[in-house]
Amino acid sequence: MPLWWNWLLIVAFFFLTLHLRTRQIAAEEFDGRPRLSPLARAILNLVGVAGGIYLALTLLVDFLGLDLPPRVNWGGVSFEPLAMIALLISLLQPWGWELYHRLRR
């Protein structure tokens, strides 16, 4: 599969996740006060969840004394592995939440 196809899938998954988060946030009650748009709240939520997961993973790696590479190259992009894992988990979280609610019904 060509490299651009991988990036296209990643970007599509990112926007589908933001759409799902936006739908979940828009479904919450509105009490008449000014608030952020559902998209802005979805992005803030995604970054906040990813940051919390990153901190937890960092503490876990330090506690266990694991030796991880500082940077990983994939498709010409260099990134920190724990940050990518945290972002991936935060992108998967709303899908798991949606599945949980559908199975509970």
N, C-alpha and C positions, 0 to 999 in steps of 0.2 A: 504494500500500500504506500503511495507517495506521501512524503512528509507533510505537504500542505493539507492532505486529507485528514491526518491526525489532528492538526491544529484547528481545522474546520469543525471536527467532531467535538473538540474540547470547548471551543467558543459556543457552539450550539448547545452543548450540555450546560454551560454556564448560564446562558440566557434562558433556557428552559427552567433551570433551578430558580433563577430570579423571578420568572413568571409565576412559578408555583408559590414561592414565598410571598409575592405581591398579592396573589389570590387569597392566600391564607390570612394575610394582614388586613386586606380589604373586607374580609368577612367579619372582622371584629366589630363590636358595637362602636357607634360614634355618638359622643355625648355633647356635641355642639361647640367644643373648643377647637381653636386652630391647631392643626397638626401637620406633620410631614406627609408628603405623598406616600402611597403604598410602596412605590419603587424605591424612594429614598430610605424608607424604613427597612425594606428588604435588604438593601445594600448594607446599611448600618448593622443589621442583624447578622448578615453573612460575615462581615469583617469582625464583629464582636465575638461570634462563635468561633471563628477560625483563630482569633487571638487567644481566646481562653484555652482552646485545644492545644495550641502551640506552646503555651506556658506549661500546661500539664505534661505534654510530651517532653519538653525540655527538662522539667524536674524529674520525670521518670528516667530519662536517659542518664542524667547526672547521678541519680540515686543508684541505678544499676551499674554505673560505670561503663556503659557501652561506648565503643569507639566508632563513631560514625564519620563518614567523609564530610568535610566542611561544605563542599559544593559538588553538585552532580550536573553533568551536561546531558541534555536530551534535546535532540532536534535543533542543535545550535544555540540553545538557551541554557544558561547556567543558573542554578537555583539551589537553595538550601533544602536538603531532603525533609527535615522536620516541618518546615513551612509548607512544602508541597503536600505532605501527608495531612497536615492540619486543614489546609484548604480543601483537599479531596474529601475528608470526613465532613467538613461543614457543608460541602456541596451535596453530599449524599444524605445528610440529616433530614431535610424536608421530605425527601422521597420515602425514607423510613417512617417518618411521622404520618405521612399520608397513607401508607400501607397499613400501619398500625390502626389508624382510625377506620379504614375500610374493613379490616378484618374483625374489628370490635363490633361492628353493626350487625 
